[in-house]
Amino acid sequence: MVGFVNLIKPENMSSAYVVGGVKYTLKTPCGHMGTLDPMASGVLPIGLGKASRLFPYMLDKEKTYEAVFKFGLETDTLDRTGVTLRETNVIPTISDIEKVLGSFIGDISQIPPKYSAKCVDGKRGYELARKGVDFSLQAKTVTVLDIKAKETEEKNQFKFTIKCKGGTYIRSLARDIGYAVGSLGTMTALCRTQSGIFTLKNGVAVADFKSDANPMRFIIPADEAVNFPKLILTGKQAQRILDGVFENYGFNDGIYRVYNQDEFWGVGEAKDGVLRIKSYVR
């Protein structure tokens, strides 16, 4: 079984638990792309079988989040589940926030939260943080494509719509925007509404997936998850590649979705006319 299921994870459920449910329901190995914290909800793409091999070609895809940031406090986890470390009476207006958002668009430097899966000397950051170990994480460059804010009815809270590339920590944006407006910020809600081709509209709720009489109908074909140009091999070309013979067929340099007739083989890369399959899903 090869393909993807786009699960819509609810709050207060771990990503690992969602994957386990898919494994049990479909009786096939699988894995998820892009962990969502338990407090977060939204799109969680699950790769079935060899489809997980396509994840490296999907990690840099555009993602969209709806988040709520509360100003006036900062927690150790940078979200509502943590312990409050600092507080301030300085609360920004929507105008104050909009004035600084431009500095958070593009390639920006960002320090990941200590409560994250980032490794320090072979240990996960959240493991060290829970033990009270003092450590620091290196800043990394992430890409934010767009960010907008609007007021909410909740005191000191604003809703943000964020489009970014993989690896961006929304909790870190809450912290850094708080600093930029002379306040403190922490994330109180998060929903991932898009991850590449996976959206809330083409997803299925975890409960609905598990209770459906025919959960197979929610499987998205593997080749629909990557949008590289399509390259169809002839029978002879396909057999030569299977035999480990890589000849110059004049293919233009680039990354392709590779097919043997109607069968999707996976993602391949052509260089100097020669094609090599990088991720087989056949």
N, C-alpha and C positions, 0 to 999 in steps of 0.2 A: 504494500500500500504506500503510495507516494502522493504527496500533496500538502495542502495547508488547511487548517481550520482557524478561522478568525473568532476567537472567544472574547466576549466582553466581560472582563473581570469585575466583580462587585467590590466594594470596600470591605475591609476586614477579612480578606482571604489572600493567602500567599500565592505567588505565581507557581511555586512548586506543587501546591495542592491542585491547581487547575490542570497542570500537566499530568499529574497522577490520574485525574478523572478521565482525561482523554485516553491515556494508556489503557485504563481499565475498560472503558466503553468500546474502543475500537480494537483492542487486543493487538496493538502495534507499538513499536518503539517510537518515541517522539521527544521533542524538546522545544522550548520557547525562545523567541527572539526579543531581547530587551525586557529585562525584569521590571515589573511594577511593584513598588513597595506595597505591603498589605493595606495601608490606609488609602492607597490610590485605586482608581477604577479605570475602565476603558479597554482599549484595543490591546489584545495580547495574542499575536500570531503564533500558532503552534505548527511546527514542521513535522510531518509524518514520515517515518522511515528515512530514506535517503534524501528527502526534500530538505532536511536540515543542513545538508552540504551547501545549499544555496545561501545560507545566512551571511557568509562573508561578502556576498555581492548585494546584500540588502541593508547592511548595518548603517550605511551612510545615506540612506534614503531620508526624505523629508518627513518630519514628525510634527504633529500639532497637539498642543496641550491647552486645556482650560484649567487655570489655577486660581486659587484665592490666596492672597497674601495679607497677613495682618501686621500692622505697624504698631510700634511701641514696645515690642519685646523680642527677645531672641532666645531660642532654646538650644540645648546641646545637640539635638538631632536636626535642627533647622526646620522642624515641622511640629504639628500640634501634639505629637506623641511624646515629645521630649520634656525635659525639665527646664524651666525658665532660668536662664543664666543672668540676664540683664533686662532692665526695663527703662523706659524713658517717657516723658510726657510730650515729647515732640512728635506730632502726628502730621504727615504731609497732606496736602490737598491734592485733588486730581490734577490740578495745574502744576503743582510741584513735581509730581510723578512724571507727567508728560514731558516736562522740560529735560529730564535726564534719560529718557528711554532711548534716544538716538545713540547714546554712547554704549548701549548694550546690543546694538545691531551690527552684524558683520562677524569677522573673526575676533573673538575677545579672549582674554586670559581669565581663567576661572579656577579657583581652588575647590576641589571636591569636598563634600561634607565628610567629617571624620566618621560618621555613622554611614558608611558606604562599603561597597565590595572592593574598593581600591586596596591594593596590597602594600604592606610595609614590611620589608624583610621576611617575605613569605607568609605574613599573617594578614587576614582581612582587617580593614580599618574598623568595622563595627565590632569585631572580636576584641581588639585592643581597647576601643573606647568603652566597651561594657566592663572591662577589667580595671578601668581607671588609669590606663597607661598613657603617659604624656608623649605625644608624637605629632608630627606635622606631615602634611601631604603637599607635594609639588603642584604648582599651578600648571594647567594644561590649556591648550588653545581649543576652543569650541566655536561652532558657527551658529549664530542666531540670525535667521532670515527676516523675521519680523516680530514685533511685540507691541501689543496695544493694551490699554488699561481702561477700565470704567468703574464708576462708583457702584457700591452695593448698598442694601438696606442695613447691613450689619455694621456696627460701630467699628471704625478704624480698619475696615477691610475693603479691599479692592479686587476686582476680578481681572485677570490677565489672560489674553490669548497669545500664545507663543508658538511660532513656527521655527523649527531648528533642525540641525543635523544630529545624528546619533552621538551619544557621549555627553550631551549637555545635561547638567544637573539643574532642575528647576528650583530645588531648594536653595542652591547656591545663588541663583538669581534673586530669590526673595531676600536673602541676606545682603547681597551687594547693592540692590536697589535701595534697601533700607539705609545702608551707609551713604549712598549717593545723595539722598534727600535729607541727610542729617538726623536720621532716626534709626530704628532697628526693625528688622522684618523677619517674619517666619511664615512658612506655608501652612495653611489650614485645610486646603482641599486641592485635589489634583485628579484630572481625568484626561487620559490620552485619547484624543478623538481621531487620530490618523497616524499610521505608520506605513509609509510607502503606499501600496495599493489597498491596504487594509484600513477600513473606516468603520465608524459606528453603524453605518447603513448596511454594509455587507457582512456584519458580524452577527453572532448569535450569543445570547445570554447563556452563562454556564448552566443554569438550572434547566433552560429549554433544551440545550444540547443533550444533557444527561437523561432527560425524560422523553425525548423524541423516539418514536418507534423506528425511525429510519435515520439515525445520525449521519450515515454516509452521505446524505444529500447535502450536508454542509461542507463537504470537502471541496476546496478550490484547487484546480489543476496547478501543478508546480510551475509550469511555464508562464502562467498568468501573473506570477509574483515578481518576475523580473522583466524589464522592458527593453532589453538589448535588441538590436536588429536580429531578424530571423535568418538563419543560414541552413539550407536543406542540402544534405549530402546525397550524392548518387549512391547506388548500391555498391559500386566498386570503391568509391572513396571511403565509405563507411567500413567496408571490410578491410581495407588497407590500414585504416586507423586502428581497428580492432586487433590487427596482426602486429601492431607496433611499428608500422612503416609510415613515416611522416614525410610526405612529398609536397612539393611546391605546386599548389593548384591555382595560384594567382589570387588568393583571397586578400582583400584589403585588410590592412592592420586594424585591429579592434577587438572588442569583446562581443560575443554573439550568443544567442540562444540557438543551440545546435540540434538539428533533427535528422534522423535517418528515415526518409520518407515522412510518415505521419507520427513517428515515435520521437518523443522529446528525450534527448540524451543528456542534456545538461548545459552548462555554460562553458564555452571554449574561448580561447584567445588565438587570434591569427597574427603572425609576425613574419614579415618577409615572405608572404604567400603560403606559409605553413601553419596548419591549424592543430592545436593541441587542446584536448578536453581538460579543463581545470577542475570541474566539479561534476562527476557522473551521478545521475539520478536514475538511469535506465535500469 
